[in-house]
Structures are given as C-alpha cells and as structure tokens.
C-alpha cells in the first residue's frame, strides 16, 4: 500500500519518537496529522516537515480535547477517514515504588493508558471510514518490569493488554492493531525520567531516602549511559512504524532494538526467579545488549 496522501494521526508528536515518526511519515507521502499540546510545537513541526503535515492540538487526557480533535480531523479528511492512528504519547515515571505518590502514579496511567483508550474511542469511526489501522507504541518494558521503572512498566503492560483485547475485538471489523516495542532510545524522555525520579525520592521520608538513594541513582546513571550507547535511533522506530502502516498484513508486534527483542525472549523462556537474578537492581538494558 502506497501512502499517496492518506491521513495518519500520531499523538505525542512534539518531541522524541513522536516527532521523528511525524516527520518521517510526512516525508514518505502520508498526510501526517501531528498531535501536539502547544501551537508553537505544531508550527515548528510544520516548518521542519518535508511533506504534508498538519498540526492538531490535542491533550490525550482530556476527553473534550479528544472530541474536538476528532471533529477537526473529520473536517480535514472529509469522507476519506483515517488510514492510521499511532498512539505514541506518554511519560515515564521513574522511582522506587515506595516513593511514588498516588497522584504521580495516576498521571502515569492517565496519559499512557487512559489517554490511549480515549484516542481509540474517539477516532474509531474515522478509522472505519478510512479502512484504517491502529499502531500502539509501547516499550520493551511491556515484557519485563525492571526495578525503579515500576510505574512506567505498569503502564506498558496495560497498553499491551489493551492492544491484545482491542486487536481481537476489531478483527471482525478488519481493523488491524499493532504494537511497536522500542528498546532504549536516547530522547528527551531520559532527562525527564531522572528529574521526576529525583523529586519523588526527595519527597520520601529521610530513612526511606537513605535506603534507595545509592541503588536508584546508580541504576539511573547506568540506564542513561546505556541509552546513550544504544545503536537504536528515533529514525529506526519511525521506519518500523511506517512498515506497520503499509504492510498488507501487519504483524501483531514489532520490536526495535536488540534489548527490546531480548526482553521479549527472556520473558517467554525464563522463570520469574531467573529474571529476578538478571534484573534485580541492575542496569538491564546494558545486560541485554552484552
């Protein structure tokens, strides 16, 4: 299937993987609808795009915003509908679970899980009209939950479950649902992870801080160093998203990077206690690439 100006909406397009995907999809011929929360981000993307790109103001956690975006996209596409919905928007809460305040966990799930559900519910009519498909960007952490990345991993496991259920529900309607699982990719997400984690740790009682400070900070430093050393790039992820959008019969899952593929294999083959020994308090992305 050639893009030929077909409309694809991607959320979280203002930076990182979402930005790379939006620019790549516009370059290869899709009419890319780039979901952003700030008008200035949309204009920057429009200027940078080598093809047709239209910013769409969108907050996936706000049902009114999602409805307004769906109405706007309906006007843009007319009766043609949407060829693809790429659910990419997300954040990463990183901290020892004992230190994560409930409101921070709610925000993690609100953006990564409920936001995805809002988008699917709001845009399925347009996908039906366009004989389209859904691509959900998850993570290698949807296979294995690592220490200190519990909130983020919980959201990725939930996205995996939603995607499986949705794929089976929509199969009779011939709307494919695909999951993309990137491994470690150096994006602005990494610096944000460190900031959030440090704040959560510092808000805990002093005795709790003392228990976790050394192991947690060491883990984060090693994980960031591992991401910097990773050969997987945002462009790699964008190209796999493109493949999922154009394949006549897309796979149910695509992994991007050796670490993501490795975590999937290990989760299937090894018992829990063996995984505990591998990942317990250690920089797992580095271990998976060794």
C-alpha positions in Angstrom: 0.0 0.0 0.0 1.5 3.4 -1.0 0.9 6.3 1.3 -0.5 8.5 -1.5 -1.6 11.3 0.8 -3.5 9.0 3.2 -4.1 10.6 6.6 -2.3 9.3 9.7 -2.7 10.8 13.1 0.2 10.5 15.6 0.0 11.6 19.3 2.9 13.0 21.3 4.5 14.4 18.2 6.2 17.4 19.8 9.4 15.6 20.6 11.3 12.4 20.7 9.9 9.3 19.0 6.7 11.1 18.1 8.5 13.9 16.3 10.7 11.5 14.4 7.7 9.5 13.3 5.7 12.5 12.3 8.5 14.0 10.1 9.3 10.6 8.6 5.7 9.8 7.7 5.2 13.2 6.1 8.4 12.7 4.1 7.3 9.3 2.7 4.0 10.6 1.5 1.4 10.4 4.3 -0.7 13.4 5.2 0.6 13.5 8.8 -1.7 14.9 11.5 0.7 15.7 14.3 -0.9 15.7 17.7 0.7 18.4 19.9 -0.4 20.3 23.0 1.2 23.7 22.2 0.6 25.6 18.9 4.3 26.6 18.8 5.3 22.9 18.6 2.9 22.4 15.8 4.3 25.3 13.8 7.9 24.1 14.3 6.9 20.7 13.0 5.1 22.1 10.0 8.2 24.1 9.2 10.5 21.1 9.5 8.3 18.7 7.6 9.5 17.7 4.1 5.9 16.7 3.1 2.4 17.4 4.1 2.0 17.9 7.9 -0.9 19.4 9.7 -0.7 20.1 13.5 -3.6 19.0 15.6 -4.0 20.5 19.1 -4.6 17.6 21.4 -4.4 16.5 25.0 -5.0 12.8 25.2 -6.0 13.0 28.9 -8.8 15.5 28.2 -11.9 13.9 26.6 -13.2 17.3 25.4 -9.9 17.9 23.6 -10.0 14.4 22.0 -13.6 15.0 20.8 -12.6 18.4 19.4 -9.6 16.9 17.6 -11.8 14.2 16.1 -14.2 16.8 14.8 -11.3 18.8 13.3 -9.8 15.7 11.7 -13.3 14.8 10.3 -13.3 18.2 8.6 -9.8 17.8 7.3 -10.3 14.3 5.8 -13.9 14.6 4.7 -15.4 11.2 3.9 -11.9 9.6 3.4 -11.5 9.0 7.1 -8.2 8.0 8.7 -5.7 5.4 7.4 -3.8 5.2 10.7 -3.9 6.2 14.4 -0.4 6.0 16.0 -0.8 6.2 19.8 2.6 7.4 20.9 2.0 10.0 23.6 3.4 9.0 27.0 5.5 9.9 30.0 7.9 7.8 32.2 7.6 7.9 36.0 10.8 6.5 37.4 11.3 6.0 41.1 11.3 3.3 43.8 7.6 2.3 44.2 7.7 3.1 47.9 8.4 6.7 46.9 5.8 7.2 44.2 2.9 9.4 45.4 -0.5 8.3 44.3 -1.1 11.4 42.2 2.1 10.7 40.2 1.0 7.1 39.5 -2.4 8.4 38.4 -0.8 10.7 36.0 1.4 7.9 34.6 -1.7 5.8 33.9 -3.8 8.7 32.8 -1.5 9.6 30.0 -0.1 6.3 28.9 -3.2 4.1 29.3 -6.4 6.1 29.6 -5.1 8.5 27.0 -4.7 5.7 24.5 -8.2 4.5 25.3 -9.7 8.0 24.8 -8.0 8.2 21.4 -9.2 4.8 20.2 -12.8 5.5 21.3 -12.7 9.0 19.7 -11.2 8.0 16.4 -12.6 4.5 15.6 -15.4 6.0 13.5 -12.8 7.7 11.3 -10.7 4.6 11.1 -13.7 2.6 10.0 -14.4 5.2 7.3 -10.9 5.0 6.1 -10.4 1.2 6.4 -7.6 2.1 8.7 -5.5 0.6 11.4 -4.1 1.3 14.9 -0.4 1.3 15.9 0.3 1.5 19.6 3.8 2.4 20.7 4.7 0.5 23.8 8.2 -0.5 25.1 10.4 -3.4 25.7 9.4 -2.7 29.3 6.0 -4.1 28.4 7.7 -7.5 28.5 9.7 -7.3 31.7 9.2 -5.0 34.7 12.5 -3.5 35.9 13.3 -2.2 39.4 12.7 1.6 39.8 10.8 1.6 36.5 7.7 0.1 38.0 5.1 2.8 37.2 6.3 3.1 33.6 6.4 -0.7 33.2 2.9 -1.0 34.7 1.6 1.4 32.0 3.3 -0.5 29.3 2.0 -3.9 30.5 -1.5 -2.3 30.5 -1.0 -0.9 26.9 0.0 -4.4 25.8 -3.2 -5.9 27.3 -5.4 -3.2 25.8 -3.8 -3.8 22.4 -4.4 -7.5 22.6 -8.0 -7.2 23.6 -8.6 -4.5 21.0 -7.0 -6.5 18.2 -9.3 -9.4 18.9 -12.4 -7.1 19.2 -11.7 -5.3 16.0 -10.6 -8.3 13.9 -14.2 -8.9 12.6 -14.2 -5.2 11.5 -10.9 -5.7 9.7 -9.1 -3.0 11.6 -5.6 -4.3 12.4 -4.0 -3.4 15.8 -0.2 -3.5 16.0 2.2 -2.9 18.9 5.7 -1.3 18.4 8.1 -2.1 21.2 11.2 0.1 21.1 14.1 -0.6 23.4 16.4 2.1 24.8 16.5 5.1 22.6 18.1 8.4 23.7 15.3 11.0 23.6 14.3 13.9 26.0 12.3 11.3 27.9 15.5 10.2 29.7 16.3 13.6 31.3 12.6 13.9 32.3 12.7 10.5 33.9 15.7 11.5 36.0 14.0 14.7 37.1 10.8 13.0 38.1 12.6 10.2 39.9 14.8 12.6 41.9 11.8 14.7 43.0 9.9 11.6 44.1 12.9 10.2 46.0 13.5 13.6 47.8 9.8 13.8 48.9 10.0 10.5 50.8 10.9 10.4 54.5 14.6 10.6 55.2 15.0 6.9 56.3 13.4 5.8 53.1 15.6 8.1 51.0 18.7 6.5 52.6 17.5 3.0 51.7 17.2 3.8 48.0 19.4 6.8 47.1 22.5 4.9 46.2 21.0 2.0 44.3 18.4 4.2 42.5 20.8 6.9 41.4 23.3 4.3 40.3 20.6 2.5 38.3 19.5 5.7 36.6 23.0 6.7 35.7 23.8 3.3 34.2 20.5 3.2 32.3 21.1 6.6 30.8 24.6 5.7 29.8 23.2 2.5 28.2 20.7 4.6 26.3 23.5 6.9 25.0 25.4 3.8 23.9 22.4 2.3 22.2 22.5 1.9 18.4 18.7 2.3 18.1 17.6 5.7 17.0 14.3 7.5 16.7 14.6 7.1 13.0 14.7 3.3 13.4 11.4 3.5 15.3 9.9 5.7 12.7 10.8 3.3 9.9 9.2 0.4 11.8 6.0 2.5 12.4 5.9 3.1 8.6 6.2 -0.6 8.0 3.3 -1.3 10.3 1.2 1.3 8.5 1.9 0.0 4.9 2.1 -3.8 5.4 -0.8 -5.6 3.8 -0.9 -7.9 6.8 0.9 -6.2 9.7 2.4 -8.2 12.5 0.8 -8.0 15.9 4.1 -6.8 17.3 7.4 -5.3 16.1 10.4 -4.9 18.3 13.0 -2.2 17.6 16.5 -2.8 19.0 18.3 -5.8 20.5 17.3 -5.0 24.0 13.6 -5.0 23.3 13.8 -8.2 21.4 15.9 -9.7 24.2 13.5 -8.8 26.9 10.6 -10.4 24.9 12.6 -13.7 24.5 13.7 -13.8 28.1 10.1 -13.1 29.4 8.9 -16.1 27.4 11.7 -18.5 28.2 12.8 -17.9 31.8 11.0 -18.4 35.1 10.4 -15.4 37.4 13.3 -16.3 39.8 15.8 -16.4 36.9 14.6 -13.0 35.7 14.9 -11.7 39.3 18.6 -12.6 39.3 19.2 -10.9 35.9 17.3 -7.7 36.6 17.4 -7.3 40.3 18.8 -3.8 40.9 20.9 -3.8 37.8 21.1 -1.8 34.5 19.1 -4.3 32.5 19.4 -2.6 29.1 23.2 -3.0 29.3 22.9 -6.6 30.2 20.5 -7.3 27.3 23.0 -5.8 24.8 26.0 -7.7 26.2 
